Amino acid sequence: MAEHSTDASPVSVPRRVRNVVGAYIALTKPRVIELLLVATIPVMLQADRGTVNIGLIAATLIGGWLGAASANTLNMVADADIDQKMKRTQRRPLARHAVTPRAALVFGILLGAASFVVLWRFANLLAAVLVMITIAFYVGVYTLILKRRTSQNVVWGGAAGCMPTLVGWAAVTGSLSWQPVVLFLVIFFWTPPHTWALAMRYKEDYEAAGVPMLPVVATEQQVTRQMVFYTVATVLTSFVLIPAAGLVYAAVAVLVGAWFAQRVWKLYRETLAGKEVVPLKVFLQSNEYLAALFCGLAIDAVFHLPTIASYVA
């Protein structure tokens, strides 16, 4: 028996270490942080058209990732109770007791502190402060106040997810201007249809957890009508940046904007007709829309293509 225990211990210890490390990584919601990359890099390139400062971009992404990881971790601490009730989130670390709430809280705070230090040291104070505001807003306003109280939670709470546009611009210029604000609004209007499409798919989960997402408290027709409104607002807002960008961004904004709006409109028409809908397709296509739009901006900026305004002038 003693020999069996000795042989098993070298295997079990590495496995436990992997499980613990995996749990802490899961706290940061790595897949959600993809939005940080989609939004931050093109904005930084647009802020300094024709120049690619790899060092600054890398530092900003690291600092921004640490900030987003902090916000996501603290969000899980606050939502541990409802995560246990939702099938989609029951495997999260706190929901399955893989990490203690206290350890997760400390981890989240340390990530936030590290984010501030990295951005202040390698970018500037404004970028670092904006990330701290993002964390405070996401956890304090969205998670603790809005999420469980109103169906408009993702409308206003979604502002936290728009902040990478401001952070990226501030990291390059040390200030803010109208361009990152426009891109902030693009993501702001994009967030409700993107999130509600997912919430339609997991409506029963939110009902079980007592979270009043719009698909829980409204009919499918009402939800998709709102999705159409916010999608149109997203596309029209993206057009505002066209004068400061080049032909590639202009073409992409028009083409993928029409494609995205048509898909959401189709979903709305399907609900009016009483057909069985597949909202998850809209959720996935919304990601593709945003990625294409910002990639178009990045291409324009990297190659320093003439802006539309320069043609007019």
C-alpha positions as CSV (number, residue, x, y, z in Angstrom):
1,M,0.0,0.0,0.0
2,A,2.8,2.4,0.9
3,E,4.5,1.8,-2.5
4,H,1.2,2.5,-4.3
5,S,0.8,5.9,-2.5
6,T,4.3,6.9,-3.3
7,D,3.9,6.1,-7.0
8,A,0.6,8.0,-7.2
9,S,1.8,11.2,-5.6
10,P,4.1,12.5,-8.4
11,V,1.1,12.2,-10.8
12,S,-1.5,13.8,-8.5
13,V,0.6,16.8,-7.5
14,P,1.2,18.0,-11.1
15,R,-2.4,17.4,-11.9
16,R,-3.5,19.5,-8.9
17,V,-1.2,22.3,-9.9
18,R,-2.6,22.3,-13.5
19,N,-6.1,22.4,-12.1
20,V,-5.3,25.4,-9.8
21,V,-3.5,27.3,-12.6
22,G,-6.3,26.5,-15.0
23,A,-8.9,27.8,-12.5
24,Y,-7.1,31.1,-12.1
25,I,-6.7,31.5,-15.8
26,A,-10.5,30.8,-16.2
27,L,-11.2,33.6,-13.7
28,T,-9.9,36.0,-16.3
29,K,-12.3,34.9,-19.0
30,P,-9.6,34.7,-21.7
31,R,-12.0,34.5,-24.6
32,V,-13.9,37.6,-23.6
33,I,-10.6,39.5,-23.7
34,E,-10.4,39.0,-27.5
35,L,-12.5,42.2,-27.8
36,L,-9.6,44.0,-26.2
37,L,-7.3,43.0,-29.1
38,V,-10.0,43.7,-31.8
39,A,-10.6,47.2,-30.4
40,T,-7.2,48.4,-29.1
41,I,-4.7,47.7,-31.9
42,P,-6.6,49.4,-34.8
43,V,-7.3,52.4,-32.6
44,M,-3.7,52.8,-31.7
45,L,-2.7,52.5,-35.4
46,Q,-5.3,55.1,-36.3
47,A,-4.0,57.4,-33.6
48,D,-0.5,57.3,-35.2
49,R,-1.3,56.6,-38.9
50,G,1.6,55.2,-40.8
51,T,3.6,54.2,-37.7
52,V,3.6,50.9,-36.0
53,N,5.1,51.1,-32.5
54,I,5.3,47.4,-31.6
55,G,6.7,48.1,-28.1
56,L,4.0,50.5,-27.1
57,I,1.3,48.3,-28.6
58,A,2.6,45.3,-26.7
59,A,2.8,47.1,-23.4
60,T,-0.7,48.5,-23.9
61,L,-2.1,45.1,-24.7
62,I,-0.4,43.6,-21.7
63,G,-1.6,46.4,-19.4
64,G,-5.1,46.3,-20.9
65,W,-5.2,42.5,-20.6
66,L,-4.3,42.7,-17.0
67,G,-7.1,45.3,-16.4
68,A,-9.7,43.2,-18.3
69,A,-8.6,40.1,-16.4
70,S,-9.0,42.0,-13.1
71,A,-12.5,43.2,-14.0
72,N,-13.5,39.7,-15.1
73,T,-12.2,38.1,-12.0
74,L,-13.9,40.6,-9.7
75,N,-17.1,40.1,-11.7
76,M,-16.9,36.4,-11.0
77,V,-16.5,37.1,-7.3
78,A,-19.6,39.2,-7.3
79,D,-21.6,36.8,-9.5
80,A,-20.6,33.5,-7.8
81,D,-24.1,32.9,-6.5
82,I,-25.9,33.2,-9.8
83,D,-23.1,31.4,-11.7
84,Q,-24.0,28.3,-9.7
85,K,-27.6,28.5,-11.0
86,M,-26.9,28.9,-14.7
87,K,-25.9,25.9,-16.8
88,R,-23.7,28.1,-19.0
89,T,-21.6,29.2,-16.0
90,Q,-21.7,26.3,-13.6
91,R,-18.2,25.2,-14.6
92,R,-16.7,28.6,-13.6
93,P,-14.0,28.3,-10.9
94,L,-16.0,29.9,-8.1
95,A,-19.2,28.1,-9.0
96,R,-17.5,24.8,-8.6
97,H,-15.4,25.9,-5.6
98,A,-12.0,25.4,-7.4
99,V,-10.9,28.8,-6.0
100,T,-12.1,30.5,-2.8
101,P,-13.8,33.9,-3.1
102,R,-11.1,35.5,-0.9
103,A,-8.3,34.1,-3.1
104,A,-10.2,35.3,-6.3
105,L,-10.7,38.7,-4.8
106,V,-7.0,39.1,-4.0
107,F,-6.1,37.8,-7.4
108,G,-8.4,40.4,-9.1
109,I,-7.0,43.3,-7.1
110,L,-3.4,42.3,-7.8
111,L,-4.2,42.1,-11.5
112,G,-5.7,45.6,-11.4
113,A,-2.7,47.0,-9.6
114,A,-0.3,45.3,-12.1
115,S,-2.4,46.8,-15.0
116,F,-2.0,50.3,-13.6
117,V,1.7,49.9,-13.1
118,V,2.4,48.6,-16.6
119,L,0.3,51.2,-18.4
120,W,1.7,54.1,-16.3
121,R,5.3,52.9,-16.8
122,F,5.2,52.0,-20.5
123,A,2.3,54.2,-21.8
124,N,1.1,57.1,-19.7
125,L,-1.0,58.0,-16.7
126,L,-4.2,58.8,-18.7
127,A,-4.3,55.2,-20.1
128,A,-3.7,53.7,-16.7
129,V,-6.4,55.8,-15.1
130,L,-8.9,54.9,-17.9
131,V,-8.3,51.2,-17.2
132,M,-9.0,51.8,-13.5
133,I,-12.2,53.6,-14.4
134,T,-13.2,50.6,-16.6
135,I,-12.7,48.1,-13.8
136,A,-14.6,50.2,-11.3
137,F,-17.5,50.8,-13.7
138,Y,-17.7,47.1,-14.8
139,V,-17.7,45.7,-11.3
140,G,-19.3,48.6,-9.4
141,V,-21.9,49.9,-11.8
142,Y,-22.8,47.0,-14.1
143,T,-22.3,43.9,-11.9
144,L,-23.3,45.2,-8.5
145,I,-26.0,47.7,-9.5
146,L,-27.5,47.2,-13.0
147,K,-27.2,43.5,-13.8
148,R,-29.8,42.3,-11.3
149,R,-32.0,45.3,-11.3
150,T,-32.9,46.3,-14.9
151,S,-33.3,44.9,-18.3
152,Q,-31.2,47.8,-19.6
153,N,-28.2,46.4,-17.8
154,V,-26.2,45.6,-20.9
155,V,-27.1,48.9,-22.5
156,W,-25.5,51.1,-19.9
157,G,-23.2,48.5,-18.3
158,G,-21.8,47.7,-21.7
159,A,-19.9,51.0,-21.7
160,A,-17.1,49.2,-19.8
161,G,-16.5,47.1,-22.9
162,C,-16.1,50.2,-25.1
163,M,-13.2,51.6,-23.1
164,P,-10.3,49.9,-25.0
165,T,-10.9,52.4,-27.8
166,L,-10.2,55.3,-25.4
167,V,-7.3,53.5,-23.7
168,G,-5.6,52.7,-27.0
169,W,-5.9,56.3,-28.2
170,A,-4.7,57.7,-24.9
171,A,-1.7,55.3,-24.8
172,V,-0.5,56.8,-28.1
173,T,-1.4,60.4,-27.8
174,G,-1.7,61.1,-24.1
175,S,-5.1,62.7,-24.8
176,L,-8.5,61.9,-26.2
177,S,-10.3,63.2,-29.3
178,W,-13.5,62.7,-31.3
179,Q,-12.2,59.6,-33.2
180,P,-11.9,57.2,-30.2
181,V,-15.2,58.6,-28.9
182,V,-16.9,57.6,-32.2
183,L,-15.4,54.1,-32.0
184,F,-16.5,53.9,-28.3
185,L,-20.0,54.6,-29.5
186,V,-19.8,52.0,-32.2
187,I,-19.1,49.3,-29.6
188,F,-21.6,50.9,-27.2
189,F,-24.5,50.5,-29.8
190,W,-23.1,47.1,-30.9
191,T,-23.2,45.6,-27.4
192,P,-27.0,45.2,-26.9
193,P,-27.8,43.2,-30.1
194,H,-24.6,41.2,-29.5
195,T,-25.5,40.4,-25.9
196,W,-29.2,40.0,-26.4
197,A,-28.7,37.4,-29.1
198,L,-26.8,35.3,-26.7
199,A,-29.3,36.0,-23.9
200,M,-32.1,34.8,-26.2
201,R,-30.3,31.5,-26.5
202,Y,-29.8,31.1,-22.8
203,K,-33.0,32.8,-21.6
204,E,-33.8,29.9,-19.2
205,D,-30.4,30.3,-17.5
206,Y,-31.0,34.0,-16.8
207,E,-34.6,33.3,-15.6
208,A,-33.2,30.7,-13.2
209,A,-30.6,33.1,-11.8
210,G,-33.1,36.0,-11.5
211,V,-31.2,38.2,-13.9
212,P,-33.7,40.5,-15.8
213,M,-32.0,40.3,-19.2
214,L,-34.3,41.8,-21.9
215,P,-35.2,38.4,-23.5
216,V,-36.4,37.3,-20.0
217,V,-38.8,40.2,-19.5
218,A,-39.9,40.9,-23.1
219,T,-41.2,39.0,-26.1
220,E,-38.9,37.9,-28.9
221,Q,-40.5,40.5,-31.2
222,Q,-39.8,43.3,-28.7
223,V,-36.2,42.1,-28.2
224,T,-35.4,41.8,-31.9
225,R,-37.0,45.1,-32.6
226,Q,-34.6,46.7,-30.1
227,M,-31.8,44.8,-31.7
228,V,-32.6,46.3,-35.1
229,F,-32.6,49.8,-33.6
230,Y,-29.2,49.4,-32.0
231,T,-27.7,47.7,-35.0
232,V,-28.8,50.5,-37.3
233,A,-27.3,52.9,-34.7
234,T,-24.0,50.9,-34.7
235,V,-23.7,51.0,-38.5
236,L,-24.6,54.7,-38.8
237,T,-22.1,55.6,-36.1
238,S,-19.4,53.7,-37.9
239,F,-19.9,56.0,-40.9
240,V,-19.1,59.0,-38.8
241,L,-15.4,58.0,-38.8
242,I,-15.2,57.6,-42.6
243,P,-13.9,61.2,-43.3
244,A,-10.9,60.5,-41.0
245,A,-10.2,57.0,-42.5
246,G,-9.4,55.8,-46.0
247,L,-11.2,54.0,-48.8
248,V,-10.7,50.5,-47.2
249,Y,-12.4,51.4,-44.0
250,A,-15.2,53.2,-45.9
251,A,-15.9,50.2,-48.1
252,V,-15.8,47.8,-45.2
253,A,-18.0,49.9,-43.0
254,V,-20.7,50.1,-45.7
255,L,-20.5,46.5,-46.8
256,V,-20.3,44.7,-43.5
257,G,-22.7,47.2,-42.0
258,A,-25.3,46.3,-44.6
259,W,-24.6,42.6,-44.1
260,F,-24.9,42.8,-40.3
261,A,-28.1,45.0,-40.4
262,Q,-29.7,42.6,-42.9
263,R,-29.0,39.6,-40.7
264,V,-30.6,41.3,-37.6
265,W,-33.5,42.5,-39.7
266,K,-34.0,38.9,-40.9
267,L,-34.1,37.7,-37.3
268,Y,-36.7,40.3,-36.5
269,R,-38.9,39.3,-39.4
270,E,-38.6,35.6,-38.4
271,T,-40.0,36.4,-34.9
272,L,-42.8,38.4,-36.4
273,A,-43.7,35.4,-38.6
274,G,-43.6,33.1,-35.6
275,K,-40.8,31.1,-36.9
276,E,-38.3,29.2,-34.8
277,V,-35.2,31.5,-34.6
278,V,-31.5,30.8,-34.1
279,P,-30.2,33.9,-32.3
280,L,-26.8,32.4,-31.8
281,K,-26.0,33.0,-35.5
282,V,-26.5,36.7,-34.9
283,F,-24.3,36.6,-31.9
284,L,-21.5,35.0,-33.9
285,Q,-22.0,37.3,-36.9
286,S,-21.9,40.3,-34.6
287,N,-18.3,39.3,-33.6
288,E,-17.4,39.0,-37.3
289,Y,-18.9,42.4,-38.1
290,L,-16.9,44.1,-35.4
291,A,-13.7,42.3,-36.3
292,A,-14.0,43.2,-40.0
293,L,-14.8,46.8,-39.2
294,F,-11.7,47.3,-37.0
295,C,-9.5,45.3,-39.4
296,G,-10.5,47.7,-42.2
297,L,-9.5,50.6,-39.9
298,A,-6.2,48.9,-39.1
299,I,-5.3,48.3,-42.8
300,D,-6.1,52.0,-43.6
301,A,-3.9,53.2,-40.8
302,V,-0.9,50.9,-41.3
303,F,-0.6,51.8,-45.0
304,H,-1.4,55.4,-44.3
305,L,-4.0,55.5,-47.1
306,P,-5.3,59.0,-47.9
307,T,-8.3,59.9,-45.8
308,I,-11.7,60.6,-47.4
309,A,-11.4,64.1,-46.1
310,S,-8.2,64.6,-48.1
311,Y,-10.1,63.7,-51.4
312,V,-12.8,66.2,-50.6
313,A,-10.3,68.9,-49.9
